[in-house]
Each structure stands twice: as structure tokens, then as C-alpha cells.
Amino acid sequence: MIRVKGHLVKLSICALSLSSCASLKKTTASKKATTPTTTESAANRRVEFLDGISTKRNTYTPKTEKKDVSISKNITRSSANLEMAQGWQFKYAQLLDVAVEQVLNQRLYSFIEDWWGTPYRLGGKTKSGIDCSGFVNTLMNTVFAMGLSGNSADLFTQVKRMGVKDLHEGDLVFFRIHHRRISHVGIYLENDKFVHASTSNGVIISDLKEPYWKKYYAGGGRL
């Protein structure tokens, strides 16, 4: 009888244990069901984070590059004039050894071009032959509208004497060639260059620094 009671007690204890284990398993299972896994919680956080972003429409206006169409500061008026220069300017700039933009008197250089190479003839005044004073008088009267006349010696008395460094385009230059008196005249241009009717080459441009002309140079002056 005592053994039977003892077995009954043991059975009841086991039953209680099993029921408590079952309840524990249910509790654990319910906790597992309600508690999200680490991966699931991270995913939920990401979703919530993305859902929480308030996106605003940003109107993006692309920056358009403005091309500078103005003349560069490095481009000077001289270089602009150079682009517009004509053939005769390049030719006489080379002959005078000056910048193209310094050759501006088209009337003067057109006259020289027209008479270039005309042979020398003493007392001549036409394109078939002309002497130095005849050429100077014709040029000054045509280009500068000055009523000149007379030979080189006469012209020498009419000018205001000036040093070479002070001479400008249109001034006269004089020479004593194998004579004590003035025997030759020309018209100053630029950079020590002058145009004249030479006995050897006719109407031509020469240089005051050339040994020959430097030797016989008598002075220059302005009318």
C-alpha cells in the first residue's frame, strides 16, 4: 500500500514537471515568435528609415558657361589694326622696317608706288624721267597740297632746320654730293628712311644710315 502511494506521488510529480516544461516551451516559443530576429529587426529598421525620409523635389538648373566674346585684354588696338592691314601697308612696313600699323598714309604710299622706279632725268618732271627736286615738288603738291617749286638749293632755304631725331613724315632731307652747295633732296618717311629720285636707280627708298648718304647728308627741315 505504501509502495502504491509512493508510485502515485512520483507520477504526480512527473506530471507536474511535464506540464511545467510544456508551459515553459510555450512561453519560450511565444517569446521567440514575438521577438524578431536580428536580421528581421535590421530589415525593419531600414524600411522605417527609408520610409521616414521626406524627399523634396530639387529643381536643378545646370550652369551654362558664358563664353567671353569680348576682345581679350592682350589684344591691343595695334593688333586689331594689323588684322585689317592691306597689302601696301605690309610692303612699305617691310621697306621701312617698321610696324605695319605705323604705315597709315595711303595717299603718300600710293603716290610712291605709282612713281616707283621712274628713271632720273635732269630737269624732268614726268614719268618718263624726273630729277630729285621735280619729284619732291610733285609729291608735296599732290600728297600734302603744298605749292612748292624750285631746285634742291632753293628748297633748303625754305625749311626750318631740324635734327634727324626730330624729323617726321613729309619733312625734307638734303645732301651735298660732290658740291659745296645743296645738290640733292628727298622726303623723309620713317625710321631714317627717305624717298627720292636717285641718279642710279630712279625713284627709290634709301636709308640715311647708309655710309653713302650719311657721308653727304647736309641736314633736314620742315616746311
Beta strands, then each sheet from edge to edge (+ up, - down):
strand 1: 125-126
strand 2: 129-130
strand 3: 160-162
strand 4: 172-175
strand 5: 184-188
strand 6: 193-198
strand 7: 202-207
strand 8: 217-222
sheet 1: 1+ 2-
sheet 2: 3+ 8- 4+ 5- 6+ 7-
end
